[in-house]
Amino acid sequence: MRIKLTLNSKQQELDLNGNETLLEVIRDHLKLTGTKSSCDEAECGSCTVIINGRSALSCITMACDCDGASVETIEGLSSGDELHPIQQAFLDKGAVQCGFCTPGMIMSSKALLDNNPKPSHEEIKRSLDGNLCRCACYQKIFEAVDTAAKKMA
């Protein structure tokens, strides 16, 4: 099976066997390892990417369903040596402890801010509801998203 998709603003044509998840394609076929594999059951959010402007869990999204889609991963955010404002805010606020959940948190945050540039604290919390942080630094994460929203507005 052959699919075409736009990944981080670059056209990709992929030959797949038809049963790969988007996470497997991103990590194994395209060798982009920023999107994390953790639960493989849609429980933790570490595999979050943006598909056609909305956050999605790549561990349960079939790659064949992404034919013609636009997909963004954490690798597509920074430009050269400059971090995306959300990445910078996470760093500045110390919301990166072990770092395993960080890519998924950032991608969920980006999807939120792309669609709602001035979210309330409650909207920030709700948008990150599916992302788990084992280090429990949620308050710093919420502050980072709020800081990024203000910088990006």
N, C-alpha and C positions, 0 to 999 in steps of 0.2 A: 504494500500500500504506500502510495506517495502522497505526502501532504506538503502544502506551502503555508508558511506563516511568517509574520514579521516579529522578530525577536530583538528587543532593544534597538528598534529602528532599522534593523538589517533583515533583508529578505532571506529566508531559509527554505530550502527544499530538502525534504527528508524521506528516505525510504525506511518504512517501519513494517513490523510484522502484524500490527493492528491491535496488539494487546498491551502496549506500553502506556504507562501513565506519563503525564507531562513532566512530572518530577524525574522519572527515569530518563526521558529524552534530554531534559536540561542538563542533568548531571552526567549521565553515561555517554550519550551520543555527542552532545555539544561541549562537554567538559567544563561547564560553568558550575562551580561548587559552592557559590554563595547561598543558593537556595538549599536549605538544610533538610535532611531526611531524618525523621525522628520516630514518630508513631506509626506512620503509614495507615492511619485509621481516621483521619480528620478530627483528631482530638487536641492537637497542640498548637497548630498555626505556624510552626517553624518553616513550613514549605510554601508559605503564602507568596503568590505572584499577583500581577495585575493582568487580567485578560479583558480586552476591550473596555478598559476604564474601570473595571470592578475587581475588587480583591477576590481571589479564588485559591483554594487549597489544591496545589498541584499533585499531591499524593493520591487524590481520588478523581482527578480530571483526566480523562482518557485523551492521549495526544491526538488521536484521530478526530476527536471533537473540536480540535483547535485549528483545523484546516481553514485557512483564510483569516484567522484571528490575528490580533495584535497582542503580543505578550511582552510584559516588562518584568525583568528580574532585578535584583539588587545591583548586579553588575552594570545595568543600564542607567543608573542614577547619576553617578559622578561624572564630571567632565574633566578629563585629564587628571591633574593633581588636585583639583578643587572638588571638595565634597558637596553633595546636594545639601540644601539648607536643613532638611530633616536629619540627614546623617550628622551634620555639624552640631545640631541641637542635641542629639542623643549623646554625642561625645562631650559637649560642653556641660550638660546636666548630669553626667556620670550615669547614664541610663544604659550602660553597656556591660556591666559586670562580667559574667563568663562569656557573653557574646553569642551563645548558641541561638537564642530566640531573636536576637537583634535584627537579622535580615527580614524575618517575617513580620516583626513589629513595625519596622520601617516601611515595608511595602503596604501593610494595612493602613498605616498613617498616611502614606502618599495617596492611596485610593480615597481616603476620607477627605484630605485637603484639596485634592483635585476636584471633588464634587461638592465640597462644603468648606470654602476658604476661611470661615470664621465660626468654627464649631464651639459649642458650649462644652464645659467640663464633662457633663453627662454624655454628650454626643461622642466625645473622645473616648470615654470609658466604654461606651456601647460598641464603638467601632473596633476596639481591641479585645472585645469579649471572648473571641475564639483563639486568642494568642496567649499561651501560657509562659510564664517566666518562673523558672525554678529557683532563681535567686531572690524572688519576691521584691524586685525594685520597681513595682508598679507606679508608685508616686513619682519617681524620677522620670519614668517613661511618659506619664501623663503631662508632666511639666515640660518635657522635651517637645512633645507634640504641640502643646500650647505655644511654646517659644517659637517653634518653626512656623506655626500658623501666622503669628504676628510678623515674623520676618518676611514671609512670602506674600502677605496681604498687600 
